[in-house]
């Protein structure tokens, strides 16, 4: 009986230790991401560049891959520029103190609309009111992270080396979406890569993104001023509900 009781006690102890470790892992994952996002939010002016590979699974088990690069310039509180170039996409987005402009270079058309002057509220208005596709990179632009970025239960995967930089690897899972994120181990941590597996729709999409930061870049005011190219046409904003 004493042996059985001892084994039961040990088993319970290991269960509790395992549970405590899980909680600690989840807490660590959240703390790691929050610290990185808060650091980014504390910057008044910065630039980051991304390289993205988007794989779409086909019914026969093969993949179609799309690659594109994105350059993002931020100047708080009200200026943002996003240049995206890829095989099928060549677009510039600017937010300049309340004016949102999207320029589609492939067909030389652009659209504009008024948005809140603050970047955070401008992004929220664009995504919500106009039902545009949500953009993961928005989390790297928000100034008020707590109000706009809602993190769910996370798991600390471990310490890894990515592109010769020591990183913390964390994972967040919610229903049909799995996100892996790599954050540099530093007093000023940066998110330098993330992978997203989205199975909410079939065929599912797997996205891999790497990020390069420049926190000391000198950004010109003219970068956010839109001048319509010669022979360009102004068209209405296209939303997911548009015909």
For each residue, the residues with C-beta under 8 A, 3 or more apart:
1: 4 5
2: 5 6
3: 6 7
4: 1 7 8
5: 1 2 8 9
6: 2 3 9 10
7: 3 4 10 11
8: 4 5 11 12
9: 5 6 12 13
10: 6 7 13 14
11: 7 8 14 15
12: 8 9 15 16
13: 9 10 16 17
14: 10 11 17 18
15: 11 12 18 19
16: 12 13 19 20
17: 13 14 20 21
18: 14 15 21 22
19: 15 16 22 23
20: 16 17 23 24
21: 17 18 24 25
22: 18 19 25 26
23: 19 20 26 27
24: 20 21 27 28
25: 21 22 28 29 154 155 156
26: 22 23 29 30 153 154 155 156
27: 23 24 30 31
28: 24 25 31 32 156 168 170
29: 25 26 32 33 154 155 156 170 171 172
30: 26 27 33 34 151 154
31: 27 28 34 35
32: 28 29 35 36 156 168 170 183 189
33: 29 30 36 37 151 154 170 181 183 191
34: 30 31 37 38 145 151
35: 31 32 38 39 183 189
36: 32 33 39 40 183 184 189 190 191
37: 33 34 40 41 139 140 142 145 149 191
38: 34 35 41 42 145
39: 35 36 42 43 188 189 190
40: 36 37 43 46 140 190 191
41: 37 38 142 143 144 145
42: 38 39
43: 39 40 46 74 76 215
44: 75 76
45: 74 75 76 217 219
46: 40 43 73 74 213 214 215 217
47: 71 72 73 74 213 214 217 219
48: 71 72 140 211 212 213 214
49: 69 70 71 72 211 212 214
50: 69 70 72 137 209 210 211 212
51: 67 69 209 210
52: 67 68 69 70 207 208 209
53: 65 66 67 207 208 209
54: 65 66 67 68 205 206 207 208
55: 63 64 65 66 205 206 207 208
56: 63 64 65 66 203 204 205 206
57: 61 62 63 202 203 204 205 206
58: 61 62 63 64 203
59: 203
60:
61: 57 58
62: 57 58
63: 55 56 57 58 206
64: 55 56 58
65: 53 54 55 56
66: 53 54 55 56 86 87 88
67: 51 52 53 54 86 87
68: 52 54 84 85 86 87 89
69: 49 50 51 52 84 85 86
70: 49 50 52 82 83 84 85 137
71: 47 48 49 81 82 83
72: 47 48 49 50 80 81 82 137 140 141
73: 46 47 79 80 81 82 217 219 223 224
74: 43 45 46 47 79 80 119 141
75: 44 45 78 79 80 219 224
76: 43 44 45 79 119 143
77: 117 118 119 143
78: 75 95 96 97 98 117 118 119 122
79: 73 74 75 76 94 95 96 97 119 224
80: 72 73 74 75 93 94 95 119 122 123 141 224
81: 71 72 73 92 93 94 95 223 224
82: 70 71 72 73 92 93 94 137
83: 70 71 91 92 93
84: 68 69 70 89 90 91 92 93
85: 68 69 70 89 90
86: 66 67 68 69 89 90
87: 66 67 68
88: 66 106
89: 68 84 85 86 106
90: 84 85 86 104 105 106
91: 83 84 102 103 104 105
92: 81 82 83 84 101 102 103 105
93: 80 81 82 83 84 100 101 102 103
94: 79 80 81 82 99 100 101 103 224 225 226
95: 78 79 80 81 99 100 101 115 119 122 123 224
96: 78 79 99 101 224 225 226
97: 78 79 117
98: 78 114 115 116 117 122
99: 94 95 96 112 114 115 226
100: 93 94 95 112 113 114 115 122 126
101: 92 93 94 95 96 110 111 112 226
102: 91 92 93 110 111 112 237
103: 91 92 93 94 109 110 226 229 232
104: 90 91 107 108 109 110
105: 90 91 92 108
106: 88 89 90
107: 104
108: 104 105 229 231 232 233
109: 103 104 232 233 234 235
110: 101 102 103 104 226 228 232 233 234 235
111: 101 102 234 235 236 237 238
112: 99 100 101 102 226 234
113: 100 130 237
114: 98 99 100
115: 95 98 99 100 121 122 125 126
116: 98 121 122 124 125
117: 77 78 97 98 121 122
118: 77 78 121 122 143
119: 74 76 77 78 79 80 95 122 123 141 142 143
120: 123 124 142 143 144 147 148
121: 115 116 117 118 124 125
122: 78 80 95 98 100 115 116 117 118 119 125 126
123: 80 95 119 120 126 127 138 141 142 148
124: 116 120 121 127 128 148
125: 115 116 121 122 128 129 130
126: 100 115 122 123 129 130 132
127: 123 124 130 131 132 134 135 138
128: 124 125 131
129: 125 126
130: 113 125 126 127 237 239
131: 127 128 239 240 241
132: 126 127 239 240
133: 240
134: 127 138
135: 127 138
136: 139 194 196 209
137: 50 70 72 82 140 141
138: 123 127 134 135 141 142 148
139: 37 136 142 145 148 149
140: 37 40 48 72 137 191 211
141: 72 74 80 119 123 137 138
142: 37 41 119 120 123 138 139 145 147 148 149
143: 41 76 77 118 119 120
144: 41 120 147 148
145: 34 37 38 41 139 142 148 149
146: 149
147: 120 142 144
148: 120 123 124 138 139 142 144 145
149: 37 139 142 145 146
150:
151: 30 33 34 154 172
152: 172 173 174
153: 26 172 173
154: 25 26 29 30 33 151 170 171 172
155: 25 26 29 170 171 172 173
156: 25 26 28 29 32 168 169 170
157: 160 169 170 171 180
158: 168 169
159: 166 167 168 169 185
160: 157 166 167 168 169 182
161: 164 165 166 167
162: 165 167 182 192 193
163: 192 210
164: 161
165: 161 162 184 192
166: 159 160 161 184 185
167: 159 160 161 162 182 183 184 185 192 193
168: 28 32 156 158 159 160 182 183 185 189
169: 156 157 158 159 160 180 181 182
170: 28 29 32 33 154 155 156 157 180 181 183
171: 29 154 155 157 178 179 180 181
172: 29 151 152 153 154 155 178 179 181
173: 152 153 155 177 178 179
174: 152 177
175: 200
176: 198 199 200
177: 173 174 196 197 198 199 200
178: 171 172 173 196 197
179: 171 172 173 194 195 196 197
180: 157 169 170 171 194 195 196
181: 33 169 170 171 172 191 193 194
182: 160 162 167 168 169 191 192 193 194
183: 32 33 35 36 167 168 170 189 190 191 192
184: 36 165 166 167 189 190 192
185: 159 166 167 168 189
186: 189 190
187:
188: 39
189: 32 35 36 39 168 183 184 185 186
190: 36 39 40 183 184 186 211 213
191: 33 36 37 40 140 181 182 183 194 211
192: 162 163 165 167 182 183 184 210 211 212 213
193: 162 167 181 182 208 209 210 211
194: 136 179 180 181 182 191 209 211
195: 179 180 206 207 208 209
196: 136 177 178 179 180 205 206 207 209
197: 177 178 179 204 205 206 207
198: 176 177 201 204 205 206 207
199: 176 177 202 204
200: 175 176 177 204
201: 198 204 205
202: 57 199
203: 56 57 58 59
204: 56 57 197 198 199 200 201
205: 54 55 56 57 196 197 198 201
206: 54 55 56 57 63 195 196 197 198
207: 52 53 54 55 195 196 197 198
208: 52 53 54 55 193 195
209: 50 51 52 53 136 193 194 195 196
210: 50 51 163 192 193
211: 48 49 50 140 190 191 192 193 194
212: 48 49 50 192
213: 46 47 48 190 192
214: 46 47 48 49 217
215: 43 46
216:
217: 45 46 47 73 214
218:
219: 45 47 73 75 223
220: 223
221: 224 225
222: 225
223: 73 81 219 220
224: 73 75 79 80 81 94 95 96 221
225: 94 96 221 222
226: 94 96 99 101 103 110 112
227:
228: 110 232 234
229: 103 108 232
230:
231: 108
232: 103 108 109 110 228 229
233: 108 109 110
234: 109 110 111 112 228
235: 109 110 111 238
236: 111
237: 102 111 113 130
238: 111 235 242
239: 130 131 132 242
240: 131 132 133
241: 131
242: 238 239
243:
